[in-house]
């Protein structure tokens, strides 16, 4: 049986009760503290719920790093130099055109 979109719940780390976290996060904090979850991109991630565990995680660069997993497709950093130059030229043209047009239509 396929669940309807309304029945699908977001992952526990993304659920909220108004502006507060849901009680399931407190249960994780009180029991294991660190749990493997699936992030919004479908990749495994660590859900860390205790202050001391967060400090330990941030200082352990071997186990907790930003190394991208095999097969991860990176988003390009941004437009290349040619595209940036074309964009700047278009903006300069618009500024020049709009400023001349405004000057010709404003009468005192």
C-alpha positions in Angstrom: 0.0 0.0 0.0 1.4 3.4 -0.9 1.0 6.2 1.6 -0.7 9.4 0.6 1.5 12.6 0.6 -0.5 13.8 3.6 0.4 10.7 5.6 4.2 11.1 5.0 5.8 12.7 7.9 9.1 14.7 7.8 12.2 13.2 9.5 12.3 13.6 13.3 15.0 16.3 13.1 12.7 18.4 11.0 9.4 18.0 12.9 8.2 20.9 15.1 5.4 21.5 17.6 4.8 25.2 16.8 8.3 26.6 17.4 9.4 23.8 19.8 11.1 20.5 18.9 8.8 17.4 19.1 8.9 15.1 22.1 10.7 12.4 20.1 13.8 14.5 20.1 13.8 14.6 23.9 13.4 10.8 23.9 16.5 10.5 21.7 18.4 12.9 23.9 17.4 11.0 27.1 18.3 7.6 25.6 21.1 7.4 23.1 22.0 11.1 22.5 23.4 10.5 19.0 21.4 8.8 16.3 22.0 8.2 12.5 19.2 9.7 10.5 18.6 10.5 6.8 18.9 14.2 5.9 16.8 16.2 3.4 19.0 15.0 0.5 18.5 11.3 1.4 22.1 11.0 2.8 22.9 9.6 6.2 23.7 12.1 8.9 24.2 12.2 12.7 21.5 13.7 14.9 23.3 14.9 18.0 21.0 16.0 20.8 23.3 16.4 23.9 25.5 19.4 24.6 28.5 17.2 25.6 28.1 15.0 22.5 28.0 18.1 20.3 31.3 19.3 21.8 32.8 15.9 21.3 31.6 15.7 17.7 32.9 19.1 16.8 36.3 18.3 18.1 36.5 14.8 16.4 37.5 15.6 12.8 38.2 11.9 11.9 34.7 10.5 12.5 32.7 13.7 11.9 33.8 15.5 8.8 32.4 17.3 5.8 34.0 14.9 3.4 31.5 14.2 0.7 30.5 10.6 0.2 31.2 8.8 -3.1 28.7 9.7 -5.8 27.8 13.1 -4.2 27.2 15.6 -6.9 28.4 19.1 -6.0 26.5 22.1 -7.1 28.7 24.5 -9.1 30.0 27.4 -7.1 28.4 30.0 -9.3 28.5 31.5 -12.8 31.8 31.4 -14.7 33.7 34.6 -15.5 32.0 35.1 -19.0 28.6 34.8 -17.5 29.5 37.3 -14.7 30.8 39.7 -17.4 27.6 39.4 -19.4 25.5 40.0 -16.3 27.5 43.1 -15.4 27.2 44.5 -18.9 23.4 43.9 -18.8 23.1 45.7 -15.5 25.2 48.6 -16.7 23.1 48.8 -19.9 19.9 48.9 -17.8 21.2 51.6 -15.5 22.3 53.7 -18.4 19.1 53.2 -20.3 16.9 53.8 -17.3 18.8 56.9 -16.1 18.5 58.5 -19.6 14.9 57.7 -19.9 14.1 59.1 -16.4 16.1 62.3 -17.3 14.1 62.8 -20.5 10.7 62.3 -18.9 11.1 64.3 -15.7 10.0 67.9 -16.2 10.2 70.7 -13.6 
